[in-house]
Amino acid sequence: MSALLPGAPAASGSAPSRRRADPSARLRRRRSLVGLAYAAPAALVVVLLFAVPLLLSVWMSLNDWPLIGEPSFNAPANYQAIAGNDLFLSSIAFTLKYTVVVTILYFVTALGLALLVQQSRPGVGLLRTAFFLPAVVGLASASLLFYALYNNEFGPVDDVLRALGLVEGDVDFLGQPDNAFASTVVMVTWRFAGFNMLILLTGLQAISPDVYEAARMDGASWWQTLRSITLPLLRPTIALMLILSVTGSLLAFEPFYVLTAGGPSNSTVTMVMAMFREAFTLFDLGTAAALALVLLVVLVVLNVLQFWLVKRGDD
């Protein structure tokens, strides 16, 4: 067995080869550190604005937490109290009804507008801009605008309907439960239809014109083309629109808070409004946090279900 003499070259795979590998390893580490540096601000924002408030909400939901005073641990009393919260339970049914109605209206209106401005022709750019403009108006501002339009004293909607012979006398747009619901649905449809049109228009323009040309050559009618080509190829885009619509509708707050304040007789109280009432009217932050977490769980379940249905449809 020979001994390694002093100054003899090292065996293959020892220090020299490791030294040759070091530059690439250092480069990978440097790139990793650079990537972490770029991601750090976004991660910090997520931690500060999402993770920390979420953990605080979980802790608040396990305590009797008044707006002023010392909290005291009372788990799971806040969650048990939800079953006896009549306002929140009634708000669930109302919010689901509102979500179904506006989601259908969003889809039908947005699809009609998108099909109308799908083809490039003179004036279509102006129409696209006009349809999308309501989306740039803040939701609270749009609610205040329609509150003025619906006003019986100085709002013009009453005068227009009477001039057309559609109504007689003053219409109580916001004082009757059905009228208040319909008036709010009209406002949010005006506000969001253009935004959803833009989403669907993006999907329509991604469909190759050759597909439509082949359908025309085969003698397909407009309705057959829409049913057999446009809607199936729009499935991922429609799914995105539905996810945004359902999530936004379940979190509805500003339209009803500004237009109806939950009235008349609490007939237009949404789940978020019920949570707001617990926190800032009854000053019970613990119960409000429990309601918020229940709503969060519902949203997560619905979104996961929607993504699963989309993936299953694609497969």
C-alpha positions, 0 to 999 in steps of 0.5 A, a space after each residue: 500500500 503506497 503512501 501519499 508523498 508530500 506535494 503529490 497531486 491529489 486524487 481525482 474528485 478532491 479539492 481541485 475539482 471542488 474548486 472548479 465547482 465552486 463558481 457555479 455553486 456561488 452563482 446559484 446561491 447568488 441568484 437565489 439570494 437575488 430572487 429572495 431579495 426581489 420577493 421579500 417586499 411582496 412577502 412582507 406585504 402578504 405577511 403584514 396585510 394578510 397573515 398577521 390580520 388573519 391570525 389576529 382575527 382567529 385569536 379575536 374570534 376565540 375571545 370576548 373582545 369588546 371595542 373598549 376594554 380587556 378581552 377575555 377567552 371564551 371559546 367557542 362561545 362566539 361560534 356557537 352564538 352564530 346559530 342564534 344570530 337571526 340577522 346573520 342567518 337571514 343575511 345568508 339567504 339574501 346574499 345567496 339570492 343576490 349572488 345568483 341573480 347578479 352572476 346570471 345578469 353579469 354573464 348574459 349582459 357581458 357576453 352580449 356586449 362582448 359579442 357586439 364589439 367582437 369584430 373590428 369595424 368603424 366605431 367599435 372602439 368608441 363602443 368598447 370604451 363607453 361600455 367599459 367606462 362605468 368600471 372606472 367609477 368607484 363602487 361607493 361613488 356609483 352607489 351615491 350616483 344612483 342614490 341621487 338618480 332614484 331620489 323621488 324629489 330631484 332624481 330624474 328616473 321617476 320623471 323619465 318613467 312617467 314620461 314613457 307612461 310606464 308608471 304613475 306617480 312616484 316610485 319608491 325605489 329604495 323604500 320597498 324590499 323588492 324595489 330596493 333589491 332590484 334597484 341595487 341589482 341594476 346599479 351593480 350590473 351597470 357598474 360591473 358589466 363592462 369589466 366582465 365584458 372586457 374579460 370575455 372579449 379577451 377570450 373571444 379574441 383568442 379564438 382563431 377566426 379559422 374556426 369560425 370560417 370553417 363553421 360558416 363553410 359547413 353551414 352552421 347558423 349563428 346560434 349553432 356557432 355560439 353553442 358549439 364553438 364560442 361557449 366551449 372555447 370560452 369555458 376558462 374565461 367564463 370560469 374566471 368571470 364567474 369566480 370573480 363575480 361569485 366572490 365579489 357578490 358574496 362580499 357585497 357591502 357598499 351598494 346596499 350600505 349606501 343605497 338602502 343601509 340594509 333596509 327596509 326592515 333589514 330586508 337587504 342586509 348582506 353577510 358583510 353588513 351583518 358582520 359590520 353591525 356586530 363590530 361597529 354597532 354592537 361593538 362585539 369584535 369577537 363575534 364579528 371575527 367569528 362571522 368573518 372567518 365563517 365567511 372566509 371558509 365559505 369563500 375558500 370552499 366555493 373557489 376550490 369547488 369552482 376551480 375543480 369544476 373548471 379543471 374537470 371540464 378541461 380534462 
